[in-house]
Amino acid sequence: MTKILGCCWLLLQALPLVDGLFVEQARTQGHATSLRLEVLVTGDGPRRSEFETSARALSLVTIRIATAWLSAEDYTRLLTAADVGICLHRSTSGMDLPMKLSDMLGAGLPVCALDYGGALHERLSEGNNAVLFHSPKSLAEKIYQLLGNFPDRPEKLRTLSRHIRLNPLPTWREEWNHVAYPLFFAAGDNAVTRS
């Protein structure tokens, strides 16, 4: 069974489409329909219970959705155990990457990322370390392309994993320590500490 990590309401629009693709695939191949995908949505916020209620109401056949609020250490372990990360966050300025995306890439996790342009294209390369999407429908198509034949890892997922392993990107924490911390430290701000 595949494990993916994601967040956000857009995911709830895409997963029924993916579920339909998995059900149709099982039907055309003469297989029983079974659980194919576990989605763990991480994070917390004022609308979490509303999100959980909406997720339960989907009545998916091949996909199970769970939510969790994790410690930093457990979140890092989860990233390394997942098969694919889904990042639905965007940079407000377009000049940086969402922290969640940096964490996924730093953990060597292939990602499906919302294409908001800007700095995203400086770090992500379609087909090399990520697949990009613009809508719930295109996200569903990307997930299915990556995971449709799981546990047989499709070539696209193998290619992403191999590229990330050979060309690792730093984690958010590593970037902070390397870039931001020296700027604050040089400015004499003793309240700022290394992560």
C-alpha positions in Angstrom: 0.0 0.0 0.0 1.3 3.5 -0.9 1.7 6.2 1.8 1.5 9.8 0.8 1.7 12.9 2.8 -0.5 15.9 2.1 -2.5 18.8 3.4 -5.2 21.3 2.4 -8.7 21.3 1.0 -7.7 20.9 -2.6 -6.6 17.4 -1.7 -10.2 16.6 -0.8 -11.3 17.6 -4.2 -8.6 15.5 -5.9 -8.9 12.2 -3.9 -12.4 11.2 -5.1 -11.0 11.5 -8.7 -8.0 9.3 -7.8 -10.3 6.8 -6.0 -12.4 6.6 -9.2 -9.3 5.9 -11.3 -8.2 3.1 -8.9 -11.7 1.6 -8.9 -11.9 1.6 -12.7 -8.4 0.1 -12.9 -9.4 -2.7 -10.6 -12.6 -3.3 -12.6 -10.9 -3.4 -16.0 -8.1 -5.7 -14.7 -10.6 -8.0 -13.1 -9.1 -7.4 -9.6 -11.0 -6.9 -6.4 -11.2 -3.3 -5.3 -9.1 -2.9 -2.2 -7.3 -0.2 -0.1 -4.6 1.2 -2.3 -3.6 4.5 -0.8 -3.1 5.9 2.7 -3.0 9.6 2.9 -1.8 11.3 6.1 -2.6 15.0 6.4 -0.4 16.7 8.8 -0.9 19.9 10.7 -3.3 21.7 12.9 -5.5 24.7 12.7 -8.9 26.2 13.5 -10.6 24.3 10.6 -9.0 20.9 11.3 -12.2 19.3 12.7 -14.2 20.7 9.7 -11.5 19.2 7.4 -11.8 15.8 9.1 -15.6 15.8 8.8 -15.3 16.6 5.1 -12.7 13.8 4.6 -14.9 11.2 6.3 -17.9 12.2 4.2 -16.1 11.3 1.0 -16.8 7.6 1.3 -13.7 6.6 -0.6 -13.2 2.9 -1.6 -9.5 2.7 -2.2 -8.1 5.5 -0.1 -7.9 6.0 3.6 -7.3 9.5 5.0 -5.9 10.2 8.5 -4.8 13.4 10.2 -2.0 14.0 12.7 -0.3 16.7 14.5 3.3 15.5 15.0 6.4 16.5 16.8 9.3 17.7 14.6 11.1 14.4 15.1 8.1 12.3 14.2 7.3 14.5 11.2 10.9 13.9 9.9 10.5 10.2 10.4 7.2 10.3 8.6 8.7 12.1 5.6 11.3 9.3 5.2 8.6 6.6 5.4 6.2 8.1 2.8 6.3 7.2 -0.9 5.2 10.7 -2.2 4.7 14.1 -0.6 1.9 16.4 -1.8 2.5 20.1 -1.2 -0.6 22.3 -1.8 1.0 25.4 -0.2 2.2 28.4 -2.1 4.5 31.2 -1.4 2.7 34.4 -0.8 5.6 36.4 -2.3 6.5 33.8 -4.9 10.1 34.3 -3.9 10.6 31.4 -1.6 9.5 27.8 -1.0 6.9 26.7 1.5 8.6 25.1 4.5 6.7 21.9 4.0 8.1 21.6 0.5 11.6 22.2 1.7 11.2 19.5 4.4 9.9 17.0 1.9 12.7 17.6 -0.6 15.3 17.6 2.2 14.1 14.2 3.3 14.5 12.9 -0.2 10.8 12.5 -0.8 9.4 12.9 -4.3 6.8 15.6 -4.4 3.6 16.6 -6.2 3.6 20.4 -5.8 1.1 23.1 -6.6 2.7 25.1 -9.4 2.6 28.8 -8.3 5.5 29.9 -10.4 8.1 32.1 -8.9 11.0 30.6 -7.0 9.3 27.1 -7.2 11.0 26.6 -10.6 14.4 27.4 -9.2 14.3 24.3 -7.0 11.8 22.0 -8.7 12.2 20.4 -12.1 9.2 18.6 -13.6 10.0 15.0 -14.0 13.3 15.2 -12.1 12.5 15.9 -8.5 8.8 16.8 -8.7 5.6 16.7 -10.6 3.6 19.9 -10.7 -0.1 20.5 -10.9 -2.5 23.4 -11.2 -6.0 22.0 -10.3 -7.6 19.1 -8.4 -8.0 17.3 -11.7 -4.4 17.6 -12.6 -3.3 16.6 -9.1 -5.5 13.5 -9.4 -3.9 12.7 -12.7 -0.3 13.1 -11.3 -1.0 10.9 -8.3 -2.4 8.2 -10.5 0.6 8.5 -12.9 2.9 8.1 -9.9 1.1 5.4 -8.0 -1.4 3.7 -10.4 0.4 0.4 -10.5 1.7 0.3 -6.9 3.3 -1.8 -5.4 5.1 -2.0 -8.8 6.7 1.4 -8.7 6.0 3.1 -12.0 9.1 4.4 -13.9 8.1 8.0 -13.2 8.2 7.5 -9.4 11.5 5.5 -9.7 13.0 8.4 -11.8 12.0 11.0 -9.2 13.3 9.0 -6.3 16.6 8.3 -8.1 17.1 12.0 -9.1 16.4 13.2 -5.5 18.8 10.6 -4.1 21.6 11.7 -6.5 20.9 15.4 -6.2 19.7 16.0 -2.6 18.4 19.5 -1.6 18.9 20.9 1.8 16.2 20.9 4.5 14.5 24.0 5.7 16.6 23.8 8.9 19.9 23.4 7.0 19.0 26.4 4.8 18.2 28.4 8.0 21.5 27.5 9.6 23.5 28.2 6.4 21.7 31.4 5.1 19.5 33.1 7.6 21.2 32.5 10.9 24.5 34.2 9.8 22.6 37.2 8.7 20.8 37.6 12.1 24.0 36.7 14.0 26.0 39.2 12.0 23.4 41.9 12.9 24.1 41.2 16.6 20.7 39.7 17.3 21.5 37.4 20.2 17.8 36.3 20.5 18.1 34.2 17.4 19.5 30.7 17.8 20.5 28.0 15.5 18.0 25.3 14.9 
